[in-house]
């Protein structure tokens, strides 16, 4: 108890130091101002005193607790007394107690005879556990993946809603990346068409917004509509709200794309290219989803709500807040717009996509591995540091710009701080994977999740390093940034979402995708991304060096040609992967049957298996 | 239900993440944004956009030009080529919401696939060049990958003034196009581009210095020290940056737009005085050609000499090179200004 009190005291003092110093720091005159006033008003001195106080108070508390323990210990029974009592107990055992002890001893001495599994009885698989018997021993080209059992207790209406979300998302993914691919081709063949609606400047935001709000957001929300009711052990609060949200977001993406193709762009700021009436539809859709999730959590039958719900509730709340802040006009004249732009585009990625997807990971990774998440505490740490650090880093998109220097520095410092949530999350996921190597090889969803985790670490760490001032010299404004955004939005978000979808979708209707096609999806997406990002990182570095060397600008365009070609090749692979994914999803969700009642084993299969087994 | 445990009380949890995020957002985005907005005004020397230029800005945004063109001169020396001084908040103070539907134009940009446009009107003051470049960028810059914007132009059969007609080299015309005339939107866009330049600081104010962050070019070690003076500027590279967009890599210019240097009597004249004169002061007396901008304030004597020597010895031209001293003499005669760079690095 004393220890707990001590802990809280330390926390309070630490908090006081934390809160006290920045406020005073802000009030100070710029750096070089001479120190004035008595020493005791200096924040650093006060901080030192507070730290000393922690030691002194802590020492006193420890001393008191030791003394108290000593006093109590002097009254405790001695060892001799305890030993005497033990002997007494043994000699006075009742026959029943004695029998129990003997039985336990025999049980511990038991050994297998080695013949337990033999016998003359016919082999039966009464519960349909054996799904596949291969009597020819050979080394197959492709490893056979483990099959999954469908959920038995799903509300078919919820299945329908989730399936609709996932199919819409996959549709936008294919269309959005087809647009992206075409835009990439234009770097190599700028005169491939001369139509206004298909020009580079108009299609680029069509691509980015479509894969953001159409693909990633709808896929996340669809999975969220499954995870939230499941983890709270109640039905979804309102299916109707779910359908409305889906409709509104689809409408937003459709209208937004049409506006952009007709030359109606909000202001050119990245991911803010939809005009406000269009983005409002999206925001209302997210708002409805938040309401739905919140009400579902409120009706939970568990006492605590599971960690996935923190992330999902957090992401929906933050998604709405940042959209509102990004679109309200009152502080967006002059350089105000630039601060908000940096904030908005980074929060969109970090507080909406990243947060939501991490929440999904905390549910689908354990499900896929069939074991609990490694550490709840690391999840808590990652969640709150995500909120604290991620929110502060928007201005790192405008290093060396006319924005206040202190704002740039804060953004850089907190960008480096992002290492904490990223490491906490990565360690948590990787430790959950630990010992599951066989399982990863046996699964078609886990490779996606594993790649997602690896990209989470590399992509996020890359972002932290790119925020530094020196790296801005070489890489800012070059194609390196494009590579980074694809490593994150594609390597992290899309790979994690695919892993989650391949975990969930076969369990919804009991139909599995063709394993070969999942393999095609995985390898095309991965190799495509590596070609894409690798080419642009190398090209971007050369471009930055060309600028630093003061070469004619056009030189930096000419030198990129082979790298843009490789980007287009990688993009082609990625697009191919998405078409295959779309087919797989249709296969699982539309061609599958509604979950059959599971009580009895499929009659056709069981005797067949028996026959085969008996014929051996 | 009234638990104070965040993970058991959904109301408390949601309230905390909401207020926490709003609070941090206010600290890092809302409050600084409001403050830099309030504490900012255009320089007294800045000229406000005209209605046409404002309309051109909307075309600029609608066509997505900001995806590839930045408008920020960062305070690092590698950005010195894009403007005479680092950008100031005041340079952007004029920006505000376009209309009810559209927000403040986000022109600072995040990618530089094409050149920065902060001072494009200084670099390229010819509206004719911009129109050709918009109609088909590759007709003036062969290596460019910028999109063509033929929908900002029309075939002038409808009786529009022929004076505006562009001379597009045959291979670059849209199929079937005869006389190509810019639409009003193209003219507005060019008007906007030609308005882009840094406003001069009020007299007496010193611009902030660029941060010297570029790794120093390794000068020829030891031996170079004795050679004295900086290495001679590279005429071909300077030509590519400053002259090639109009006069082209082959020196032949563009018919009906920019005069050829190849075989030009001015370039091949034994006395280079007129040529130096034109480069220092600019040139605009011939209506059939675009405007030549003055370079006196932009290039040093040595750089101009290097360019002239390059031009006089390329594409079959065969005239003697000129020296920096020669350029300097003419500059003194003309009382032409010298570039700031000269003053900084004597």
Interface residues (C-beta under 8 A of the other chain):
Chain A: X186 X187 X190 X191 X194 X195 X196 X199 X200 X201 X202 X204 X205 X260 X263 X264 X265 X266 X267 X268 X269 X270 X272 X275 X276 X277 X294 X297 X298 X300 X303 X304 X305 X310 X313 X314 X317 X318 X321 X322 X325 X327 X329 X330 X331 X332 X333 X334 X335 X336 X337 X338 X339 X340 X341 X343 X347 X351 X387 X388 X391 X392 X394 X395 X397 X398 X399 X400 X401 X402 X403 X404 X407 X410 X470 X473 X477 X478 X479 X481 X482 X547 X548 X549 X550 X551 X552 X553 X554 X555 X557 X558
Chain B: X5 X7 X8 X10 X11 X13 X14 X17 X18 X20 X21 X22 X24 X25 X28 X29 X30 X32 X33 X34 X36 X37 X40 X61 X62 X63 X64 X65 X66 X67 X68 X70 X72 X74 X75 X76 X78 X79 X81 X86 X87 X88 X89 X91 X92 X93 X94 X95 X96 X97 X98 X101 X102 X103 X104 X105 X106 X107 X108 X109 X110 X111 X112 X113 X114 X115 X137 X138 X141 X143 X144 X145 X146 X147 X148 X149 X150 X151 X174 X211 X213 X214 X215 X217 X237 X240 X241 X244
